[in-house]
Amino acid sequence: MTRTALSPTAPAPWWRTAVIYQVYIRSFADGDGDGVGDVAGIRSRLPYLRSLGVDAIWITPWYPSPMRDGGYDVADYTGVDPLFGSVEEAGALFAEAHAAGLRVLLDLVPNHTSSEHPWFREALAAGPGSAARGRYVFRPGRGADGSQPPNAWTSIFGGPAWTRVVEPDGRPGEWYLHLFDPAQPDLEWGSPEVRRAFEDVLRTWFGRGADGFRIDVASGLFKDYSTPAMPPPPDPASGRYVAPDHPTLDQRGLHALYRTWRAIADAAEPPRVLFGEVHVADAGRLARYLRPDELHGAFNFPFLRSPWQADRLRRVIDETFEALAPVGATPSWVLNCHDETRTVTRYGRPSTGIRDRAIDDGQPCDVDLGRRRARAAVLLLLALPGVANLYQGEELGLPEVEDLPDDVLADPVWERSGHTLRGRDGCRVPLPWSGEAEPFGFGPRGTRPWLPQPRAWASLSVEAQGADAGSTLALYRTALALRRSHPGLAGPAFRWVGGERDDVLEFERESGLRCAVNFGPDPFPLPAGAAVLVRSDGTGADGPLPPDAAAWYLAR
């Protein structure tokens, strides 16, 4: 079956075919030697990003914050935390990135603020029924004395989702909602004041030069408080990971909000873009967020969460195209991010889909196998029509760091879970750039990175891999250069071919360019006369494709 998501005669806006590279700012590059990545570090590495072949970067929150959740607890949405730099440095970054042909997307966190935000401090001081409390989700407790939380909702980070406050008169009082950490109180999106404030945030950063936003928890701003408890997670065999009746996701009010934001983005000169972290029950629900007057894109989490299985990935790809085509939307493929176990480690385990880190503990990991699969997976990702999203360090084949000392763990999940979940720090360890020992070029000599780097990363640094034609970095550079230059990857055409084996995915794009991915235990012969462009197993030969490998080739 042939699928064409966009008209082949209409020029595609840049974002429809973009490769977006996620910069986790704390761990990308440290310019001042304090052990934490910053704006200066990003500026110093713009030549690397350009040479890698990406089109845009998405930077995780750099706003003023107490850093209880790595900056996702925002105290001021229009500033830059001194830990990372200044507003003036941010402006210089925009200018330098644009001069290098790179666009810059910022991370917007609208579901909650920091508990140190002036609004929340005012809400605590103002008391029940005040306009200040109307900006947040405050509710009286249950029971005769209000000592029970308003409902039985649980926090994503562990524990209850409600915390009781002490009122200005010293008595126990109302409860406030925090779907994450208690230091991250949820905003009330029924408040016109909240809406106006975020509209101003968009305009402020667009005016400073930001090219758009990635919207955190984009499907979770409105809630259904009539549901007393969270529903159980769906059966993994269903392919779903979000219950269709979840009270904190995909609720009414979101689409009107994003139509307003899209109008603001479209009115900017040039127009800006909005990508959402959208968790919904199925691809049809996702498509509703991608109508022409709403978000430009939304990350394809079923693709990220899929196990390393041909049938599961094919189903995700088919469902995505079928759901998005009626609204003219572009898929946004992703394999990893700052919230998930790194791809190399995930694919090296017996269970290769996204799993709870507590379950992962103790599962054996074959890093070599995981890296082979991760190399094949990125050729699959980059060959699909649409947006490709990369997470920093994936181009180096970095594994999850699973032996971080307990005393350095900073993710609030560690504390909220009662030290049963180690959290996400293992995928956030600072990058290795050069040298034989820590800090591996992450910062100036003598820098002590905020999370320790494994000694074995000396062989995985940018410097080490840059001299190795068979490295993962070399594979990424080759594939990204082909994606940018080869006419076979320029258009929207897509059709499945082959089909002789259920454990092989093979599809064709434009001009006879094909991608084949072998998920099975036996080698897969490429067609006679195939002209190989790139292979994940590090050869340019046209011989059989080994297990857990992928190739791009021209069919003759």
N, C-alpha and C positions, 0 to 999 in steps of 0.2 A: 504494500500500500504506500502510495506517495502522499506525503504531508507537506504543505507549504503554509507556514504560519503568517507570512507577510507577503504582500504583493511584490513580485520580483522586479516590477518596473519602478517602484517608488524608492527613492534613496532613503536608506535607513538612518535615523538619528544615531549619534555615536553610542548611546547607551544600549541600543538593541543588540549590538555585537561586542560590547566591551568586555575586557578582562579586568576585573576589579580585585585588587590585592589588599587584604585586610592587614592594617598595621595596628598591632596591640602596643600602644605607645610606651607603656612601662617597660617593654621587653624588646623593642626594636633596635634602638641605638641611643647611647647615652652621650650627650655632648659636653656635659660639665663635670663628669666624674663622680657624681653622688650615688651612683649605682642604679639609678632609675632612668629609663629612656625618656626622651623629651623632644621638643620641637627642633632644637638645634641638631639633635641626632638624626631626625628625619631629613632635615635640610641637607645634612652632609651625605646622605645616602640616596639622594634623588638620582644621581648618575647611575647607580646600581639598578634602581627600579626601572629607569628608562631602558637600560641595556637588557634587562630581563625580558622586556617586551610587553609590559602591562599598559593599560590605558588610563587607569584611575586608581587612587588609593582611598580606602575607607579607614579613618582614624578613630579608634575608640575614645571615649570621653576624656577631654583635656580640661574640663571646667573646674573651677574651685570646688573642692570636696574634702571631707574628712578622710576619704579613702577607706571607708569601711568595706566597700565592695569594688575596689580597684577603679574608682571614679564613677561608677554607676549609681552613686549616691550624690546627687548634684546639689550644691548649695547656691550656685549662681550660674545661670544658663548663658550668660553673655560675656563671661570673663574666661581667662585662662589661669589655671592654678600655677602659682610660682614654682611648684615642683617641676612643671613642664615648660615654663617660659612665660610669655606675655602676649597680649593681644597684638602688639606691634610685631613680635616674632611670627605670630600666626599669619599676619598680613604678608610678611616677607615670604613665608612658605607658600602661600597661595600664588604670589607673583612668580617665584622661582619654579614652582611646579608647572604653572601655565607656560612659562618660557621653555620648559623641557617637554612640552606636549602632554603633560599629565593633568588630569582633573582630580579634585580633592573633595571627598564626601566626609561629612562629620557625623558623629553618632548623637542622635537625639534621644533623650530618656524621658518620655512623657507620662509613663505610668505612675511614677513616684518621684519624690524629691529626697534629699537628705533630711534627716531629723534636725540638722543644723541650719536648714534653709530658714531665712527670716520669716517666711510665711508660717512654718510649723511652730517656730518659737512663739509667734504672735497667737497662733491657735491655742497653744497650751495656756498662755496667759489670759486669753479672752474668756474662756469658759464655754459651757454648753449653750447652743442656740445662737452663737455669735456668727457674724459674717466671716470672720477669720477661720472658724471651724468649717464653714461651708465650702472651703476650698479642698478639704480632705474628707475622707470617709470615716466619720465619727458616728458611733451608734451607742445607745444605752445597752447595758448588759442584760442578760436573762436572769430570772429568779427574783425573789422578793427584794433582795438587796443588790441586784445587778452584778453579782459576783461571778456569773458565768458569761463567757464570751457570747456575742450576738448569734453566732452559729458555730458549726463544727468544722469550718474550713481549716485546712492546713497550709503551711507555708511551703513554697517550692524549695526553700533552703532547709526545711525540716522544722518540726514543732508547730505550734498553733499560729494561725495567720492574724491573730488579734492580740493587742497589748492594752492593758488598762492604764489609764493615766491618773495622776494625782491632781485634783482640781486646785485652783488658786486658793481655796479656803482650807486646803490640806486634807480633804476627804477623798477616798477612792471614788473615781467618777466614771466617765465614759471610756469606751474602747475605740481604738483606731485600727484600721486595716493595714496590713503590710504583707503582701503576697510573697515578699522576699524576706529581707532582714528587718527587725524592728527599727533599725536606723534608716529605713526606706519607706516612709509612710505613703500609702497610695493616695493619689489625687482624685478629687471628685470631678469627673468630666461632664457632669450635668451643670457645672458652674460656668456661667458666661465669663466670669473674671479669669478663670483658668484658661479658657479657650482664647480669649484676647491676648493673654500674656504669651502663649506659645505662638500665636500668629506674629507677635512682635519679635520673638526669638528667631523665627524663620527669616523675617525681613532683615533683622540685624546682621545675621551671618551671610545672607545672600549679598547684602550691601558691602560686606568686607571682602567678598571674593569666593566664598564657598560655592562649590558647584552642585551641592545637594546634600541630602541626609540619608543615612540608614536609620530607620526608626525602630528603637528597641521596644520589645513587647507590643508590637503594633496591633495585634489582635486582642489585646487584653485590657484596654482602657475602661471599657464599660462592663458592669457586672450585673448578674441576676441574683439579687439578695433573697429571692423567694426559695432558693434551693438550699436546704439546711446543711448539706455535706457534699464533699467532692465525690464525683462518680468514680467507680473503679476504672483502672486503665483498660483499654481495649485488649482483646486477645491478640498477641503479636502475630499470629498466623493470618489475621485479617489484613495486615499491611498498614493498619491505622495505628496512630500513637496518640490521637486526641479523641476523646469521647464526643459524640455529636451534640450532647446536651450539657457540655461543660459550662458551669455558671460564670466563669471568669474569662471566657474566650469567645470571640466571634459573636458578640452581642449587638443588638440594635443600637444605632447611634454612630457606629464607626464609619459607615460609608458617607454619611453627610459630613462628618468631620474631615475625611480625606478629600472630599470634593472641594471643600473650602481651602485646604492646604494646596491642592493641585492648582487651584486658580491663582494662589499666591506664587507658586513656583512658575507657572506659565507666564505670569505677568512680569517676571524678572527679565532683564536683558543682559545676556542671553537667557533663555528659559533654563530653569534648574530641574533636578531630578529627585525623586523620592523612592527609596527602596524600603520595604518593610520586613521586619521579622514577624512573619505571619504564621501562626500555628492554628490549623483548622482541621476538620475531620476528613476532608477529601478535596480532590483537585477542583471539583465543581465549586465548592465554597471559596477556594483560593481565587478562582477566576473572578469572583464578584469584586475583589479588591483591585483587580487589574483592568477594570473597564476604562475606556479612554479618558474619563474625567476623574479618575482616582489615582492610585499609585502607579508609578512607571514599572516597578518590578517588585517581586517578593521571592525570598530564598526558598528553594525547593527542598524542604526538609525531608520528605519521604525518600528522595534520592540520597541525601546524606545518611539517613538512618537505615537504608537498605543493607541487608547482608550481601556478601560477595557471592551472589547467585545470579545467573543469567536470567532466569525466569522472573525473579523479583524486580530486577532493574529494568527489564523490558516492559514489565507491567507499569512501573512508575513512568517510564518515558512515554508509553502509549497514552496513559491516562492524562498526563500533563498536556501533550499536544491536543488531545481530543477536547479537554476542558477549556484550554486557553484560546484555541482557534476562533470560536464564535465571538470573542470580545477583542480579537486582534492583538492579544497580549504576547509578550516575549517570555519564554522560560528563563529562569535564572538558576543555573545549576551550581551546586556547592558540595564539596566533600568534607570540609572541616571548618572549624571556627574556634574562637577562644573559649567556648563552652563545652567542647567535646573532646573525647580521647583522640589523640593524634592518629591519623589514618594508618600509618605504618604499624602501630601497636594494635589498633582495632582489627586490621586485616590479618594480623599474625596470630590471632587467637582462634580457638575452636568455634566460638560464637562471634561472627564478624559484623553483626549489626551494632547499632548504638545500644549500650547497656549501662546500667547503674554501676558506678565505680566500685561500690561495695561488692557487687557480683564479680567484677573483673578481678578483684584482689584474689590471688591464688591461681587464676587461670594461667596456664603456661602460654608464653608468647614466643613465636618463632619470628624474630626480627627480620631475618633474611627473606622469609616467605612474605611477611607483611610488606616489606619494601618492594618486592617484585610485584605484588598486587597493587600497591599504591602507585607505582610507575605505570602499570597498565591502566589503572583507573583514571589517571590524569589525561591520558590520551583519549579515553572515552569521553571524559568531561569536555575537553577542548575541541573535540570533533563534533559535538552536538550543536545545532543552531541555537543561538540565543546568547545570554550573558554567562560568562564563566567567572566564578568567584574563587580566589585562592587565599589561603591563610598563611601568614608569614612562617617561614621555616619548612613548609611542605615541599618547597623547591629544593631543599637540602636533604630531604628524606629523614627528617628528625623523628625519633620515636618519642613517645610519652616518657617523662622522667617520673618513675614510680617509686623511687627510693629517697625522695626528699626528706630531710629530718623533720620530725614533728614540730620542732620549735620554729621552723621557718614558714610553715604553712600559713597563708594569709587569707585564703578564701573563707568567707563566713560559713560556707557549708560545713567546714570542719568542726566549728564550734556548735552550730545549730543542730548538727546530727549527733551530738554527743560523742564526737570523735569516732564515729562509725563510717563516715564518708570522708575521704581525704580531699575531696573537692577538685577544682579545676586547675590548680597551680601547676600540675605536671605538664600541661600543654602551653604554659605561659613562661617557661624558663627563657631568659634572655638569649638572643641569637648569637651563634659563634660566627665571627667575621674573619678572623685571622689569628695566627700564632699557635703556639703549642700548649698554652696554659691560660687559665682564667685571668682576665675577663675575655679572652679570645677576640679582642678588638671591639667588644661591645661598648667599651668606654676607654678613656685614656689609661695608660699603664698605671697599675696600682688601684684601679677601680675595683670595688667589691660589689658585684651585681646583687640586686635585691633578692634573687633566688640563685642558689649555687648551680653552676653549669657542670655537667659530667666531664671528666677528663677525656673520655672517649670521643668527645665532640671535636677534638683537634682534627680528626680525619674527615669530619663532616662540615668544616667551615667553608665559607665562600671562597677563601683563598685556596684551600686544599682542593676543592672540587673544580675550581676554575681551571686548573692545570690538568684535569682528567677528562678526556673526551667521552668516557663511559659513565660519568657521574650522573646523579639525579639532576643536579643543576644544569649540566650540559643537555640532558633530555628536555628539561623545561625550556631552555633557551631555544633549542631547535624547534620544538613544537610550537612555541609562541611566535617565532619568526615565520613559520609556515602558515599559522593561522592568520597572521597579519598580511602575508604576501600572496598566498596561493589562491587562485580564482575558485578552486574547488571548495574552499571553505568560506567564500564571501557571501553567498546567497542563503536563502532560507530553505532550500529544497532538502528533503529527507525521505528516504524510503528504505525499508528493510530488504535485504537480499540474502541469498543463501538459504538457510533453514534446514540443511541436511543434519545438523546436530543441534540438540536443544541446549547444549552447554557452551555454545558459541553465539555471540552477538555480532552481526555483520550488517552494516548499513552503508548506503551511498549518499553522498551529498551532490555537489555540482561537478560537471566536467569529468565524470568517471572516478572521482576521488572516493575511496572507501575506507572505512574503519572496521577492523575485525578485532574482537576481544575473546580470548580463549579462557573460559572458566573451568574447563574440564581437565581430566587427568591425562589425556592423550594429546599428542601434537596435532595441530590443525594445518593442513596444507593450504597455502595460498593459491589462488588461481594461476594456471600456467601463463607465463609472460607478465606477471604482475611486476610493476615498477615500484619498489618500496621507497617511500619517502622518509619514514622514521619508524623504528621499532622500540618498544619499551625494554626488550632484552639486550639492547646495546649493540645490535648488529644491523647492518644495512642490507643483509642478504634476503633473497626471496624464498629461502627454504621454509620448511614447516614452522608454524608458530608454536612454541612450547607452551605447556600449561602456565596459567597466570601471566600471560603476556598479551600485548596488543600491538597492532601495526596500522599505519596509514599507507595506502598504496593506490596506484592508478591501475584500474582494470584495463586490459588490452582487448 
